[in-house]
Amino acid sequence: MNQAMEGAAPPDEGRDPVLVDRHAGVLTLTLNRPEQFNALSEDVLEALQAAFDDCTRDEDLRAVVVAARGRAFCAGHDLKQMRAHAGDRDYYLSLFGRCGGVMQSIVRCPVPVIARVHGTATAAGCQLVASCDLAVASAGARFAVSGINVGLFCSTPAVALTRNVPLKNAFEMLVTGRFISAEQARAYGLVNHVVPDDELDAAVEGLVDAIRAKSPLAVRIGKSMVQRQLGMDLAQAYDYAADVMAENMMADDVGEGIDAFIEKRPPHWRGR
């Protein structure tokens, strides 16, 4: 059951729904509704959308980390907020459309987006993890698409989930609402790494550092290329990949990278 429904939740007045921190080319977006298990309220979705819109204009950005305060990563949509609009189909259509817009903005973000997952990630919270390019989870993290438990099939989370997890595994999660462990999530391909709880920050930082050590141009080209080719048939994908790779070969960074490799020295990336 979605934990955001348990007990009376205090209001969020005066609190930023998402904390934004930028340091050394890394943008960290921290969900900031800990008492509500970081449920995706309208304010949270609006803040996330604004942050990812800004990413497209930030040429010095190298990576984005999505994190959360409190005991949970994200409990999905705010069910109390949704229930307050009972019977209003237009509201629900708008809400799910806005959520889908955020998830697509993550996919379109020009740099890798990494989910830092602790506690539980349920329903649209699991969708958020699946939408990120990479995910690191603490050993105690758990994942579920639990809308089915309240009579609601998690249709929008299913879009991201079925693009990351083998179909039979994803469908079992969707029709049973059962939690899977962090290790199961890693085996399914929902997360990349599972680490002890007290090593989560270090593991995320290590992944970020590995990305920052590479050519920023190549990383941006790579993310765009991988996402675009997914919608092509095999022959189209190879034609497109050949074109992208040929263009990439013309970049200064490739010449520098090859020279550095031959000369056995670290490359000095120029980002062009």
C-alpha positions as CSV (number, residue, x, y, z in Angstrom):
1,M,0.0,0.0,0.0
2,N,1.3,3.5,-0.8
3,Q,2.7,4.9,2.4
4,A,1.7,8.4,1.5
5,M,-1.9,7.5,2.5
6,E,-1.0,6.6,6.1
7,G,-1.8,9.2,8.8
8,A,-2.3,12.9,8.5
9,A,0.5,14.5,6.6
10,P,1.6,18.0,7.6
11,P,1.3,20.8,4.9
12,D,4.3,21.7,2.8
13,E,3.9,25.5,3.2
14,G,7.2,27.4,3.1
15,R,9.2,24.4,1.9
16,D,10.7,23.9,-1.5
17,P,9.2,20.7,-2.9
18,V,12.5,20.0,-4.7
19,L,15.9,21.1,-3.4
20,V,18.2,22.2,-6.2
21,D,22.0,22.1,-5.9
22,R,24.6,22.6,-8.6
23,H,28.3,21.9,-8.0
24,A,31.2,21.1,-10.3
25,G,28.9,20.5,-13.3
26,V,26.6,18.1,-11.4
27,L,22.9,19.1,-10.7
28,T,21.4,17.3,-7.7
29,L,17.6,17.4,-7.4
30,T,16.4,16.2,-4.0
31,L,12.7,15.4,-3.4
32,N,11.8,17.3,-0.3
33,R,8.5,16.0,1.1
34,P,9.9,13.5,3.6
35,E,6.7,13.3,5.8
36,Q,4.7,12.4,2.7
37,F,7.3,9.9,1.6
38,N,8.2,12.3,-1.3
39,A,4.9,11.7,-3.1
40,L,4.8,13.4,-6.5
41,S,2.5,16.3,-5.7
42,E,1.6,18.9,-8.4
43,D,4.3,21.2,-6.9
44,V,6.9,18.5,-7.1
45,L,6.1,17.8,-10.7
46,E,6.2,21.5,-11.5
47,A,9.6,21.9,-9.8
48,L,11.1,18.8,-11.5
49,Q,9.8,20.0,-14.9
50,A,11.3,23.5,-14.4
51,A,14.7,21.9,-13.4
52,F,14.9,19.6,-16.4
53,D,13.8,22.4,-18.7
54,D,16.8,24.4,-17.4
55,C,19.1,21.5,-18.1
56,T,18.7,21.8,-21.8
57,R,20.2,25.3,-21.6
58,D,23.1,24.4,-19.3
59,E,26.1,23.7,-21.6
60,D,28.4,23.0,-18.7
61,L,26.2,20.4,-17.1
62,R,27.8,16.9,-16.8
63,A,25.3,14.9,-14.9
64,V,22.0,15.1,-12.9
65,V,21.4,13.1,-9.7
66,V,17.8,12.6,-8.4
67,A,17.7,12.0,-4.7
68,A,15.3,12.3,-1.8
69,R,15.1,13.2,1.8
70,G,13.5,11.1,4.6
71,R,12.8,7.4,4.8
72,A,11.6,6.8,1.2
73,F,12.8,7.7,-2.3
74,C,9.3,8.3,-3.7
75,A,5.9,6.9,-2.9
76,G,4.4,7.7,-6.2
77,H,1.5,10.1,-6.8
78,D,0.0,12.0,-3.9
79,L,-3.2,9.9,-3.4
80,K,-4.8,12.4,-1.1
81,Q,-4.3,15.1,-3.6
82,M,-5.7,12.9,-6.3
83,R,-8.7,11.9,-4.2
84,A,-9.6,15.5,-3.6
85,H,-10.4,15.7,-7.3
86,A,-12.6,12.6,-7.4
87,G,-14.6,12.3,-10.6
88,D,-12.6,15.0,-12.4
89,R,-11.3,13.1,-15.5
90,D,-9.8,16.3,-17.0
91,Y,-7.7,16.8,-13.8
92,Y,-6.4,13.2,-13.9
93,L,-5.6,13.5,-17.6
94,S,-3.7,16.7,-16.9
95,L,-1.9,15.2,-13.9
96,F,-0.7,12.0,-15.6
97,G,0.2,14.0,-18.7
98,R,2.4,16.3,-16.6
99,C,4.0,13.4,-14.9
100,G,4.7,11.8,-18.3
101,G,6.2,15.1,-19.4
102,V,8.6,15.0,-16.5
103,M,9.7,11.5,-17.3
104,Q,10.2,12.3,-21.0
105,S,12.2,15.4,-20.0
106,I,14.5,13.0,-18.1
107,V,15.0,10.9,-21.2
108,R,15.6,14.0,-23.3
109,C,18.0,15.6,-20.8
110,P,21.3,16.0,-22.6
111,V,23.4,14.4,-19.9
112,P,23.0,11.2,-17.9
113,V,20.4,11.3,-15.1
114,I,21.2,9.1,-12.1
115,A,18.6,7.9,-9.5
116,R,20.0,7.7,-5.9
117,V,17.5,5.3,-4.4
118,H,16.9,4.5,-0.7
119,G,13.9,3.2,1.2
120,T,10.9,2.5,-1.1
121,A,10.2,3.5,-4.7
122,T,6.6,2.8,-5.5
123,A,4.2,3.4,-8.4
124,A,5.3,6.6,-10.1
125,G,8.3,6.6,-7.8
126,C,9.3,3.3,-9.5
127,Q,8.5,5.0,-12.8
128,L,10.9,7.8,-11.9
129,V,13.7,5.3,-11.2
130,A,13.0,3.5,-14.5
131,S,13.0,6.8,-16.4
132,C,16.5,7.7,-15.2
133,D,19.5,6.6,-17.3
134,L,21.3,5.0,-14.4
135,A,20.3,4.0,-10.8
136,V,22.2,3.2,-7.7
137,A,20.2,1.7,-4.8
138,S,21.0,1.0,-1.2
139,A,20.7,-2.7,-0.1
140,G,17.6,-2.0,1.8
141,A,15.7,-0.3,-1.0
142,R,12.5,-1.9,-2.3
143,F,10.5,-1.3,-5.5
144,A,6.8,-1.8,-6.5
145,V,4.2,-0.6,-8.9
146,S,1.4,-0.8,-6.3
147,G,-1.5,1.0,-7.9
148,I,-3.2,-2.4,-8.5
149,N,-3.6,-2.6,-4.8
150,V,-6.2,0.2,-4.8
151,G,-7.8,-0.9,-8.1
152,L,-5.7,1.3,-10.4
153,F,-3.4,-0.3,-12.9
154,C,-0.1,1.6,-13.1
155,S,-0.4,2.4,-16.8
156,T,1.9,5.3,-17.0
157,P,4.6,3.7,-14.8
158,A,4.3,0.6,-17.1
159,V,5.6,2.7,-20.0
160,A,9.0,3.2,-18.3
161,L,9.0,-0.1,-16.5
162,T,8.5,-2.2,-19.6
163,R,11.3,-0.3,-21.4
164,N,13.8,-1.3,-18.6
165,V,12.6,-4.6,-17.3
166,P,11.9,-7.9,-19.1
167,L,8.2,-8.0,-19.9
168,K,7.3,-11.0,-17.8
169,N,9.0,-9.5,-14.8
170,A,7.5,-6.1,-15.4
171,F,4.0,-7.5,-15.9
172,E,4.2,-9.6,-12.7
173,M,5.1,-6.4,-10.8
174,L,2.2,-4.5,-12.4
175,V,-0.5,-7.1,-11.7
176,T,0.5,-8.2,-8.3
177,G,1.8,-5.0,-6.7
178,R,4.4,-7.0,-4.8
179,F,7.6,-5.4,-3.7
180,I,10.9,-6.6,-5.1
181,S,14.2,-6.2,-3.3
182,A,17.1,-4.1,-4.5
183,E,18.9,-7.2,-5.6
184,Q,15.9,-8.3,-7.6
185,A,15.7,-4.8,-9.2
186,R,19.4,-5.2,-10.2
187,A,18.8,-8.6,-11.7
188,Y,15.8,-7.2,-13.6
189,G,17.9,-4.3,-14.9
190,L,15.9,-1.6,-13.1
191,V,19.0,-0.4,-11.2
192,N,22.7,-0.7,-12.0
193,H,24.3,-1.1,-8.6
194,V,23.2,-2.2,-5.1
195,V,25.5,-1.1,-2.3
196,P,25.3,-1.1,1.5
197,D,23.2,1.8,2.9
198,D,26.2,3.7,4.2
199,E,28.0,3.5,0.9
200,L,25.2,4.9,-1.3
201,D,26.6,8.5,-1.5
202,A,30.1,7.2,-2.3
203,A,28.7,4.9,-5.0
204,V,26.7,7.7,-6.7
205,E,29.7,10.0,-6.5
206,G,31.9,7.3,-8.1
207,L,29.5,6.9,-11.0
208,V,29.4,10.7,-11.5
209,D,33.2,10.9,-11.4
210,A,33.5,8.2,-14.0
211,I,31.1,10.1,-16.3
212,R,32.9,13.4,-15.7
213,A,36.2,11.9,-16.6
214,K,35.0,11.3,-20.2
215,S,34.6,13.7,-23.0
216,P,31.5,15.8,-22.3
217,L,30.7,15.9,-26.0
218,A,30.9,12.2,-26.4
219,V,28.6,11.6,-23.4
220,R,26.0,14.0,-24.7
221,I,26.2,12.5,-28.2
222,G,25.9,9.0,-26.7
223,K,22.8,9.7,-24.6
224,S,21.0,11.2,-27.5
225,M,22.0,8.4,-29.9
226,V,21.0,5.6,-27.6
227,Q,17.6,7.0,-27.0
228,R,16.9,7.8,-30.6
229,Q,17.9,4.5,-32.1
230,L,15.6,2.6,-29.8
231,G,12.6,3.5,-32.0
232,M,14.3,2.3,-35.2
233,D,14.5,-1.1,-36.9
234,L,17.9,-2.8,-37.0
235,A,18.9,-1.5,-40.5
236,Q,17.8,2.1,-39.7
237,A,19.6,2.0,-36.3
238,Y,22.9,0.9,-37.9
239,D,22.6,3.6,-40.7
240,Y,21.9,6.2,-38.0
241,A,24.7,5.0,-35.7
242,A,27.2,5.1,-38.6
243,D,26.2,8.7,-39.4
244,V,26.5,9.7,-35.7
245,M,29.8,8.0,-35.3
246,A,31.3,9.5,-38.5
247,E,30.3,13.0,-37.3
248,N,31.7,12.2,-33.8
249,M,35.0,11.3,-35.4
250,M,35.3,14.8,-36.7
251,A,35.3,16.3,-33.1
252,D,38.5,17.7,-31.6
253,D,37.9,15.5,-28.5
254,V,38.3,12.3,-30.5
255,G,41.7,13.4,-31.9
256,E,42.8,14.4,-28.4
257,G,41.6,11.1,-27.0
258,I,43.4,9.0,-29.6
259,D,46.6,11.1,-29.2
260,A,46.4,10.7,-25.4
261,F,46.0,7.0,-25.7
262,I,48.9,6.6,-28.0
263,E,51.1,8.9,-25.9
264,K,50.0,7.2,-22.7
265,R,48.8,10.3,-21.0
266,P,45.4,11.6,-19.6
267,P,43.3,13.4,-22.3
268,H,42.5,17.1,-22.0
269,W,38.9,17.3,-23.2
270,R,37.8,20.4,-25.0
271,G,34.1,19.6,-25.3
272,R,34.1,20.1,-29.0
